Amino acid sequence: MATDNINEMSMNEMMQQVDASMKKIHKGDLLKGRVISVTDSEVMVNIGYITDGIIPKSEISDKEVDIKEILKQDDEIFVYVVDINDGEGNVLLSKKRADKLKVWKDIEENFKKGTAFDVKVNEVVKGGVTSSINGVRAFIPASQLSISYVKDLNVYLEKTLTVKVIELDQQKGKLVLSAREIEKEQLEMKKKQVWDSLQKGQKRTGTVRKLMKFGAFVDLGGVDGLIHLSDLSWKRVTDPSKVVSVGDVVEVYVLDFDREKNRISLALKDVSKNPWDEVKDKFKVNEVVEGTVVKFTNFGAFVEVEPGVEGLVHISEISEERIAKPSEKLKIGEKVKVKILDIDSQKNRMSLSIKEAIDKPVEDFSKYTDKEDEGVTLGDLFKDKLKDFKVE
């Protein structure tokens, strides 16, 4: 009798130990199990519970599949607990529900971490495009496709995009992705790399992105720099489109930069070949040379005597006559002779004169002789002039 009690207690203790060793499961749990057996109609799975789980064929996939091609004995899979007891003492499981739930958990994890991943665009819909993440439908609004404006969404069909989750609601089945956010992050990284590597005097390659009246903006790889009109060429430039076009790949020099103000000054002209460095060797004061009128100001006209070398003709040096503005005597593009009055190569300045370059006519004494004054000599003319002077 005592032996029976001892055996009974031992059996109870064993069952308690077995129960304690078995994990507790609940309806709706997502579990990891090992496939025990596979038939044409169901899969038996060890889920570490007191009884095994059964996955009917209808819970394998939403598509018509051959179970034996999908699952094999000893495969480790995730399963969803549909019911603790299927009526026959087994736990009813679902693989397709587990797959979707696992996908949502992975998506949520990506959302929390801000992880980027690739998706393929399946369809163009109103306001954007759609894709699928392991059976979960995702929406990418048109505004989230790119940093740039997207005119035709159809160009994204079948295209693979790197995206991140920006909004999700599993209960509503709502999942919103963004490729624009990834582009922004990549652009910020490129900007940092450019700023970190900038040096004055450095030569870099860039692409002309935009033309303005005052110059051209060049993309250096995520950061724009400005080539001012005066730095496009050593020659005077009034229209940047005459030197560069949008899309041109150009070699530029870094003149200066200010990271806090987000400004980079560039030059297209070769800063090492300043034509003013050779001005004193090529030109001399009092020399008369030919140039081209390139600009008017209120105080005079600028004349280019060599590509990149201009001198100022003050308004008082344009003509012997008194004029109010340079355009009264000159035209832009006109070729003129100028006399060099002064050269300051350090300040890149040259003073010129047009009136000093013009040959002054010799006084025409024939005006004092006509038909009525025939026979009058030059001496007579001087005597006539001397009459006006009295010597005291």
Residue pairs with C-beta under 8 A, 6 or more apart in sequence:
18 50
19 50
22 48
22 49
22 50
23 48
23 49
25 31
25 47
25 49
25 81
25 84
25 91
26 81
26 84
27 81
27 82
27 83
27 84
28 80
28 81
29 80
29 81
30 78
30 79
30 80
30 81
30 98
30 101
30 102
30 105
31 47
31 48
31 78
31 79
31 80
31 81
31 98
32 47
32 76
32 77
32 78
32 79
33 45
33 46
33 47
33 48
33 53
33 76
33 77
33 78
33 79
33 93
34 45
34 46
34 74
34 75
34 76
34 77
35 43
35 44
35 45
35 46
35 71
35 72
35 73
35 74
35 75
35 76
35 77
36 44
36 45
36 46
36 52
36 73
37 43
37 44
37 73
38 44
38 67
38 68
38 71
38 72
38 73
39 67
40 57
40 67
40 68
41 56
41 57
41 67
42 54
42 55
42 56
42 57
42 67
43 54
43 55
43 60
43 67
43 71
43 95
44 52
44 53
44 54
44 55
45 52
45 53
45 54
45 55
45 77
45 79
45 93
46 52
46 53
47 53
47 79
47 91
47 93
49 91
51 89
51 90
51 91
52 90
52 91
53 79
53 81
53 90
53 91
53 92
53 93
54 86
54 90
54 91
54 92
54 93
55 79
55 93
55 94
55 95
56 92
57 67
59 82
59 93
59 94
59 95
59 96
59 97
60 67
60 70
60 71
60 95
60 96
61 70
61 95
61 96
62 96
62 135
71 77
77 95
77 98
78 95
78 98
78 99
78 101
78 102
79 93
79 94
79 95
79 98
80 93
80 94
80 95
80 97
80 98
80 101
81 91
81 92
81 93
82 92
82 93
82 94
82 97
83 91
83 92
84 91
85 91
85 92
86 92
99 134
99 135
100 134
100 135
100 136
103 133
103 134
103 135
103 136
104 136
104 170
107 133
107 136
107 165
107 168
107 175
108 168
108 170
109 115
110 117
110 164
110 165
111 165
111 168
114 164
115 164
116 162
116 163
116 164
116 182
117 162
117 163
117 164
118 160
118 161
118 162
118 163
119 131
119 132
119 133
119 138
119 160
119 161
119 163
119 177
120 131
120 132
120 158
120 159
120 160
120 161
121 129
121 130
121 131
121 140
121 156
121 157
121 158
121 159
121 160
121 161
122 129
122 130
122 131
122 132
123 129
123 130
123 157
124 153
124 154
124 156
124 157
125 139
127 141
127 142
128 139
128 140
128 141
128 142
128 143
128 144
128 145
128 153
129 139
129 140
129 142
129 145
129 153
129 156
129 157
130 137
130 138
130 139
130 140
131 137
131 138
131 140
131 161
131 177
132 138
133 175
136 173
136 175
137 173
137 175
138 175
138 176
138 177
139 174
139 175
139 176
139 177
140 161
140 163
140 176
140 177
140 178
140 179
141 176
141 178
142 150
142 153
143 180
144 166
144 176
144 177
144 178
144 179
144 180
144 181
145 153
145 156
145 161
145 179
145 180
146 179
146 180
146 183
147 180
147 183
147 184
147 187
150 156
161 179
162 179
162 182
163 177
163 178
163 179
163 181
163 182
164 177
164 178
164 181
164 182
165 175
165 176
165 177
165 178
166 176
166 177
166 178
166 181
167 174
167 175
167 176
168 174
168 175
168 176
169 175
187 222
188 222
190 221
190 222
190 223
191 222
191 223
193 221
193 222
194 220
194 221
194 222
194 223
195 223
195 257
195 259
198 254
198 257
198 264
199 254
200 254
200 255
200 256
200 257
201 253
201 254
201 271
202 253
202 254
203 251
203 252
203 253
203 254
204 220
204 251
204 252
204 253
204 254
205 249
205 250
205 251
205 252
206 218
206 219
206 220
206 221
206 225
206 249
206 250
206 252
206 266
207 218
207 219
207 247
207 248
207 249
207 250
208 216
208 217
208 218
208 219
208 244
208 245
208 246
208 247
208 248
208 249
208 250
209 217
209 218
209 219
209 224
209 246
210 216
210 217
210 224
210 246
211 217
211 240
211 241
211 244
211 245
211 246
212 240
213 240
214 228
214 229
215 226
215 227
215 228
215 229
215 231
215 232
215 240
216 226
216 227
216 232
216 240
216 243
216 244
216 268
217 224
217 225
217 226
217 227
218 224
218 225
218 226
218 227
218 250
218 252
218 266
220 252
220 264
223 262
223 264
224 264
225 252
225 254
225 257
225 264
225 265
225 266
226 263
226 264
226 265
226 266
227 240
227 244
227 252
227 266
227 267
227 268
228 265
229 237
229 238
229 240
230 237
231 255
231 265
231 266
231 267
231 268
231 269
232 240
232 243
232 244
232 268
232 269
233 243
233 268
233 269
233 308
234 269
234 273
234 274
234 275
234 307
234 308
235 304
235 307
235 308
236 294
236 295
236 302
236 304
236 310
237 243
243 268
244 250
244 268
250 268
251 268
252 266
252 267
252 268
253 266
253 267
253 268
253 270
253 271
254 264
254 265
254 266
255 265
255 266
255 267
255 271
256 264
256 265
257 263
257 264
257 265
258 264
269 308
274 308
275 306
275 307
275 308
275 309
276 308
276 309
276 345
276 348
277 345
279 306
279 309
279 343
279 345
279 350
280 343
280 345
282 306
283 289
283 305
283 340
283 343
283 350
284 340
285 340
285 341
285 342
285 343
286 339
286 340
286 341
287 339
287 340
288 337
288 338
288 339
288 340
288 357
289 305
289 337
289 338
289 340
290 305
290 335
290 336
290 337
290 338
291 303
291 304
291 305
291 311
291 335
291 336
291 337
291 338
291 352
292 303
292 304
292 333
292 334
292 335
292 336
293 301
293 302
293 303
293 330
293 331
293 332
293 333
293 334
293 336
294 302
294 303
294 304
294 310
294 332
294 333
295 301
295 302
295 310
295 332
296 302
296 325
296 326
296 327
296 330
296 332
297 326
298 315
298 325
299 314
299 315
300 312
300 313
300 314
300 315
300 317
300 318
300 326
301 312
301 313
301 315
301 318
301 326
301 330
302 310
302 311
302 312
302 313
303 310
303 311
303 312
303 313
303 336
303 338
303 352
303 354
304 310
305 311
305 338
305 350
305 352
309 350
310 350
311 338
311 340
311 349
311 350
311 351
311 352
312 349
312 350
312 351
312 352
313 326
313 338
313 352
313 353
313 354
314 351
314 353
315 323
315 325
315 326
317 341
317 352
317 353
317 354
317 355
317 356
318 326
318 329
318 330
318 354
318 355
319 329
319 354
319 355
320 355
321 329
323 329
330 336
330 354
336 354
336 357
337 354
337 357
337 358
338 352
338 353
338 354
338 357
339 352
339 353
339 354
339 356
339 357
340 350
340 351
340 352
341 351
341 352
341 353
341 356
342 349
342 350
342 351
343 349
343 350
343 351
344 350
365 378
365 381
368 376
368 381
369 376
